[in-house]
């Protein structure tokens, strides 16, 4: 009788343990699944979750309504400007920092290049990855410490690739070699017409970053760290420091541009085989 009771006890015990383990595994899988779902980070109605920093102005001051929502798109607008006057700006998604993620959006240039903006900024914008906390940017800082996915439009003739890598306040390695130029070109095609272009970025901390244009991988790099040119004075002591996470921002450099379908999917912290 005692043996039978002991046998039943063991069965119930292992069933109980099995239920606990099974519940833990189920919750883990559910959390991972939720983590790996696409999340829209721009609602198409207002700038909730986004905050801007424009050169010469305090963090959060949307000078001249540079960033606004129009027709469901996030638009960089200069209709209230007479001249650019070096008002380089960025709008940050401030709800969360990201480390391992897949970002997707579409961009489109329109209108005329603003008077006084530098010539290189014609049909020029960017997605800034692993940005410093925007509240730490200096009042006259042009760009956040970050890795920039440079977005360019064609000028009607010649080649002008998009989804290039520029590195304000950072260094990166391309093919495991330090990139010595501030901006390095991708192998994308040139988009001369002002149509929507889809760009995706896959980021694995600072181990690997892939730029994808219309499903084609056009550039990869790694080892993002503080360095290069445009290191702000409050970052000089951090030169050489790896950057494995940060905020995401979109750029205003003097040419009207719109963004839509901005979404992100967090990835597991697993370095891909390819």
Kinemage of the C-alpha trace (Angstrom):
@kinemage 1
@onewidth
@group {chain A} dominant
@subgroup {mainchain}
@vectorlist {calphas} color= white
{ca unk a 1} P 0.000 0.000 0.000
{ca unk a 2} L 2.784 2.387 0.936
{ca unk a 3} L 4.608 1.562 -2.301
{ca unk a 4} L 1.492 2.375 -4.299
{ca unk a 5} L 1.031 5.709 -2.509
{ca unk a 6} L 4.704 6.528 -3.091
{ca unk a 7} L 4.313 5.610 -6.771
{ca unk a 8} L 1.265 7.863 -7.143
{ca unk a 9} L 3.107 10.663 -5.309
{ca unk a 10} L 6.042 10.440 -7.701
{ca unk a 11} L 3.738 10.484 -10.707
{ca unk a 12} L 1.903 13.561 -9.411
{ca unk a 13} L 5.202 15.225 -8.525
{ca unk a 14} L 6.680 14.731 -12.000
{ca unk a 15} L 3.416 15.791 -13.635
{ca unk a 16} L 3.523 18.971 -11.527
{ca unk a 17} L 7.143 19.633 -12.460
{ca unk a 18} L 6.306 18.955 -16.098
{ca unk a 19} L 3.461 21.477 -15.986
{ca unk a 20} L 5.767 24.113 -14.483
{ca unk a 21} L 8.444 23.506 -17.124
{ca unk a 22} L 5.873 23.387 -19.904
{ca unk a 23} L 4.326 26.657 -18.733
{ca unk a 24} L 7.758 28.299 -18.597
{ca unk a 25} L 8.610 27.121 -22.114
{ca unk a 26} L 5.240 28.287 -23.432
{ca unk a 27} L 5.671 31.721 -21.873
{ca unk a 28} L 9.210 31.992 -23.221
{ca unk a 29} L 8.101 31.080 -26.725
{ca unk a 30} L 5.195 33.524 -26.498
{ca unk a 31} L 7.472 36.324 -25.303
{ca unk a 32} L 9.974 35.574 -28.078
{ca unk a 33} L 7.176 35.497 -30.642
{ca unk a 34} L 5.810 38.812 -29.404
{ca unk a 35} L 9.308 40.274 -29.435
{ca unk a 36} L 9.779 39.220 -33.046
{ca unk a 37} L 6.546 40.751 -34.329
{ca unk a 38} L 6.543 43.932 -36.398
{ca unk a 39} L 5.632 47.038 -34.420
{ca unk a 40} L 4.566 50.278 -36.097
{ca unk a 41} L 6.427 53.149 -34.421
{ca unk a 42} L 4.817 56.031 -36.351
{ca unk a 43} L 1.032 56.136 -36.120
{ca unk a 44} L 0.392 58.373 -39.157
{ca unk a 45} L -1.697 60.790 -37.064
{ca unk a 46} L 0.704 62.718 -34.846
{ca unk a 47} L 4.266 62.683 -33.533
{ca unk a 48} L 3.502 60.644 -30.418
{ca unk a 49} L 6.668 58.835 -29.325
{ca unk a 50} L 8.898 61.151 -31.373
{ca unk a 51} L 10.887 64.172 -30.251
{ca unk a 52} L 13.172 66.445 -32.222
{ca unk a 53} L 16.559 68.133 -31.787
{ca unk a 54} L 17.395 70.935 -34.216
{ca unk a 55} L 20.753 72.687 -34.200
{ca unk a 56} L 20.676 75.880 -32.150
{ca unk a 57} L 17.499 74.873 -30.331
{ca unk a 58} L 16.661 72.924 -27.213
{ca unk a 59} L 15.708 69.261 -27.377
{ca unk a 60} L 11.970 69.074 -28.087
{ca unk a 61} L 11.692 72.460 -29.852
{ca unk a 62} L 10.128 71.790 -33.269
{ca unk a 63} L 11.536 74.969 -34.771
{ca unk a 64} L 9.404 76.329 -37.638
{ca unk a 65} L 7.330 73.139 -37.555
{ca unk a 66} L 10.150 71.344 -39.384
{ca unk a 67} L 8.690 67.943 -38.586
{ca unk a 68} L 4.985 67.364 -39.093
{ca unk a 69} L 2.394 64.811 -40.159
{ca unk a 70} L 0.825 65.288 -43.559
{ca unk a 71} L -1.396 62.816 -45.437
{ca unk a 72} L -0.434 60.111 -42.961
{ca unk a 73} L 3.287 60.586 -43.575
{ca unk a 74} L 6.044 61.971 -41.357
{ca unk a 75} L 7.268 64.977 -43.321
{ca unk a 76} L 10.333 67.180 -43.147
{ca unk a 77} L 8.991 70.553 -44.257
{ca unk a 78} L 10.632 73.922 -44.889
{ca unk a 79} L 7.568 75.957 -45.785
{ca unk a 80} L 8.152 78.227 -42.772
{ca unk a 81} L 11.828 78.807 -43.558
{ca unk a 82} L 13.369 81.662 -45.521
{ca unk a 83} L 16.838 80.099 -45.409
{ca unk a 84} L 18.333 76.917 -43.975
{ca unk a 85} L 20.883 78.666 -41.736
{ca unk a 86} L 22.511 75.351 -40.715
{ca unk a 87} L 19.366 74.125 -38.956
{ca unk a 88} L 20.343 70.455 -39.195
{ca unk a 89} L 17.643 68.490 -37.454
{ca unk a 90} L 16.720 64.992 -36.308
{ca unk a 91} L 13.520 63.505 -35.009
{ca unk a 92} L 14.058 60.658 -32.557
{ca unk a 93} L 11.860 57.751 -31.613
{ca unk a 94} L 12.316 58.189 -27.871
{ca unk a 95} L 10.129 55.443 -26.410
{ca unk a 96} L 12.939 52.912 -26.412
{ca unk a 97} L 16.555 52.189 -27.260
{ca unk a 98} L 17.179 49.295 -29.632
{ca unk a 99} L 20.095 46.888 -30.032
{ca unk a 100} L 19.098 43.922 -32.219
{ca unk a 101} L 16.365 44.775 -34.676
{ca unk a 102} L 14.978 44.876 -38.192
{ca unk a 103} L 13.808 48.368 -39.225
{ca unk a 104} L 11.695 49.015 -42.307
{ca unk a 105} L 10.397 52.242 -43.851
{ca unk a 106} L 9.772 54.034 -47.122
{ca unk a 107} L 11.046 57.492 -48.056
{ca unk a 108} L 10.357 59.964 -50.847
{ca unk a 109} L 11.897 63.334 -51.710
{ca unk a 110} L 9.733 66.171 -53.012
{ca unk a 111} L 9.780 69.910 -53.566
{ca unk a 112} L 12.799 72.166 -53.830
{ca unk a 113} L 16.099 72.268 -52.017
{ca unk a 114} L 16.009 75.026 -49.404
{ca unk a 115} L 17.984 78.215 -49.991
{ca unk a 116} L 21.151 78.282 -47.908
{ca unk a 117} L 21.354 74.520 -47.411
{ca unk a 118} L 24.688 72.930 -48.445
{ca unk a 119} L 24.898 71.675 -52.016
{ca unk a 120} L 25.587 68.107 -50.908
{ca unk a 121} L 22.214 68.009 -49.115
{ca unk a 122} L 20.127 68.066 -52.319
{ca unk a 123} L 17.833 65.041 -52.063
{ca unk a 124} L 19.762 63.927 -49.007
{ca unk a 125} L 18.393 62.600 -45.721
{ca unk a 126} L 19.154 59.699 -43.404
{ca unk a 127} L 18.164 57.104 -40.854
{ca unk a 128} L 20.398 57.395 -37.816
{ca unk a 129} L 21.094 54.140 -35.947
{ca unk a 130} L 22.395 53.626 -32.391
{ca unk a 131} L 22.011 57.351 -31.690
{ca unk a 132} L 23.227 58.933 -28.501
{ca unk a 133} L 20.517 60.048 -26.079
{ca unk a 134} L 19.212 63.197 -27.836
{ca unk a 135} L 18.917 65.027 -24.524
{ca unk a 136} L 22.734 64.890 -24.297
{ca unk a 137} L 23.302 66.622 -27.652
{ca unk a 138} L 25.046 69.981 -27.479
{ca unk a 139} L 22.959 73.008 -28.447
{ca unk a 140} L 24.983 73.607 -31.651
{ca unk a 141} L 25.676 69.948 -32.492
{ca unk a 142} L 24.978 69.135 -36.150
{ca unk a 143} L 24.414 65.378 -35.882
{ca unk a 144} L 23.992 62.832 -33.089
{ca unk a 145} L 26.765 60.315 -32.517
{ca unk a 146} L 25.366 57.476 -34.635
{ca unk a 147} L 25.689 55.329 -37.743
{ca unk a 148} L 23.769 56.910 -40.611
{ca unk a 149} L 21.926 55.082 -43.360
{ca unk a 150} L 22.341 57.893 -45.886
{ca unk a 151} L 19.282 58.250 -48.120
{ca unk a 152} L 19.891 59.896 -51.483
{ca unk a 153} L 17.827 60.640 -54.565
{ca unk a 154} L 19.128 60.724 -58.110
{ca unk a 155} L 19.736 64.078 -59.795
{ca unk a 156} L 18.477 63.119 -63.251
{ca unk a 157} L 21.750 61.783 -64.588
{ca unk a 158} L 24.730 59.838 -63.351
{ca unk a 159} L 24.914 57.396 -60.456
{ca unk a 160} L 23.962 58.313 -56.911
{ca unk a 161} L 23.537 55.302 -54.668
{ca unk a 162} L 21.302 55.239 -51.609
{ca unk a 163} L 21.488 53.472 -48.235
{ca unk a 164} L 25.163 54.410 -47.943
{ca unk a 165} L 26.906 54.521 -44.558
{ca unk a 166} L 28.018 57.817 -43.022
{ca unk a 167} L 29.524 57.955 -39.559
{ca unk a 168} L 29.050 61.172 -37.550
{ca unk a 169} L 31.112 60.736 -34.408
{ca unk a 170} L 31.675 57.068 -35.150
{ca unk a 171} L 33.919 54.569 -36.905
{ca unk a 172} L 32.800 51.359 -38.618
{ca unk a 173} L 34.533 48.428 -40.290
{ca unk a 174} L 33.674 47.385 -43.842
{ca unk a 175} L 34.947 43.922 -44.802
{ca unk a 176} L 36.677 43.866 -41.384
{ca unk a 177} L 38.749 46.939 -42.292
{ca unk a 178} L 38.322 50.364 -40.705
{ca unk a 179} L 36.446 52.654 -43.115
{ca unk a 180} L 38.532 55.804 -43.355
{ca unk a 181} L 35.993 57.897 -45.287
{ca unk a 182} L 33.132 59.660 -43.525
{ca unk a 183} L 30.645 58.313 -46.089
{ca unk a 184} L 30.954 55.031 -47.977
{ca unk a 185} L 28.754 54.061 -50.908
{ca unk a 186} L 26.479 51.060 -51.169
{ca unk a 187} L 25.989 49.112 -54.393
{ca unk a 188} L 22.352 50.154 -54.821
{ca unk a 189} L 20.816 51.414 -58.022
{ca unk a 190} L 20.080 55.129 -58.453
{ca unk a 191} L 16.504 56.322 -57.928
{ca unk a 192} L 16.122 59.413 -60.094
{ca unk a 193} L 12.345 59.760 -59.832
{ca unk a 194} L 10.760 61.082 -56.665
{ca unk a 195} L 8.919 57.852 -55.928
{ca unk a 196} L 8.687 55.889 -52.693
{ca unk a 197} L 11.770 53.770 -51.995
{ca unk a 198} L 11.705 50.987 -49.408
{ca unk a 199} L 14.745 50.676 -47.156
{ca unk a 200} L 15.323 48.101 -44.437
{ca unk a 201} L 18.114 47.768 -41.918
{ca unk a 202} L 19.020 44.640 -39.970
{ca unk a 203} L 21.082 45.440 -36.897
{ca unk a 204} L 22.848 42.959 -34.621
{ca unk a 205} L 24.220 45.269 -31.916
{ca unk a 206} L 27.604 46.337 -33.336
{ca unk a 207} L 28.477 42.913 -34.777
{ca unk a 208} L 26.708 43.263 -38.111
{ca unk a 209} L 24.515 45.832 -39.882
{ca unk a 210} L 22.848 45.182 -43.241
{ca unk a 211} L 21.343 47.864 -45.489
{ca unk a 212} L 18.594 46.550 -47.770
{ca unk a 213} L 16.953 48.491 -50.613
{ca unk a 214} L 13.878 47.025 -52.274
{ca unk a 215} L 14.843 43.507 -50.992
{ca unk a 216} L 18.489 43.737 -52.180
{ca unk a 217} L 21.281 43.797 -49.582
{ca unk a 218} L 23.454 46.696 -50.740
{ca unk a 219} L 25.928 47.174 -47.874
{ca unk a 220} L 27.158 45.471 -44.703
{ca unk a 221} L 29.474 46.687 -41.952
{ca unk a 222} L 30.353 46.051 -38.319
{ca unk a 223} L 32.153 47.252 -35.192
{ca unk a 224} L 30.377 50.574 -34.597
{ca unk a 225} L 32.318 52.646 -32.095
{ca unk a 226} L 32.865 56.245 -31.053
{ca unk a 227} L 35.466 57.916 -33.262
{ca unk a 228} L 36.055 59.472 -36.664
{ca unk a 229} L 35.136 63.089 -37.221
{ca unk a 230} L 32.405 65.175 -35.627
{ca unk a 231} L 32.913 63.696 -32.157
{ca unk a 232} L 31.224 66.204 -29.801
{ca unk a 233} L 33.193 67.525 -26.860
{ca unk a 234} L 31.144 65.559 -24.337
{ca unk a 235} L 32.069 62.302 -26.121
{ca unk a 236} L 35.824 62.822 -26.505
{ca unk a 237} L 36.571 60.681 -23.445
{ca unk a 238} L 34.594 57.816 -25.025
{ca unk a 239} L 36.539 57.495 -28.291
{ca unk a 240} L 37.000 53.815 -29.084
{ca unk a 241} L 33.967 52.746 -27.034
{ca unk a 242} L 31.736 50.192 -28.755
{ca unk a 243} L 28.168 51.276 -29.477
{ca unk a 244} L 25.803 48.334 -29.163
{ca unk a 245} L 22.470 50.103 -28.760
{ca unk a 246} L 20.826 53.479 -29.081
{ca unk a 247} L 17.918 55.492 -30.379
{ca unk a 248} L 16.662 55.716 -33.967
{ca unk a 249} L 16.194 59.089 -35.670
{ca unk a 250} L 15.320 60.562 -39.067
{ca unk a 251} L 17.141 63.514 -40.554
{ca unk a 252} L 16.387 66.993 -41.897
{ca unk a 253} L 19.235 68.440 -43.956
{ca unk a 254} L 17.645 70.997 -46.272
{ca unk a 255} L 15.505 69.045 -48.763
{ca unk a 256} L 11.839 68.155 -48.124
{ca unk a 257} L 11.395 64.425 -47.551
{ca unk a 258} L 8.602 62.170 -46.338
{ca unk a 259} L 8.611 58.850 -44.486
{ca unk a 260} L 5.892 56.246 -44.115
{ca unk a 261} L 5.304 52.648 -42.975
{ca unk a 262} L 7.923 53.000 -40.233
{ca unk a 263} L 8.036 49.735 -38.331
{ca unk a 264} L 10.471 47.674 -36.315
{ca unk a 265} L 10.893 44.062 -35.296
{ca unk a 266} L 13.203 43.213 -32.424
{ca unk a 267} L 15.524 40.277 -33.063
{ca unk a 268} L 17.079 37.712 -30.808
{ca unk a 269} L 20.621 38.449 -29.719
{ca unk a 270} L 21.974 35.812 -32.077
{ca unk a 271} L 24.735 36.616 -34.518
{ca unk a 272} L 23.624 35.350 -37.958
{ca unk a 273} L 25.675 32.823 -39.894
{ca unk a 274} L 25.663 34.977 -42.997
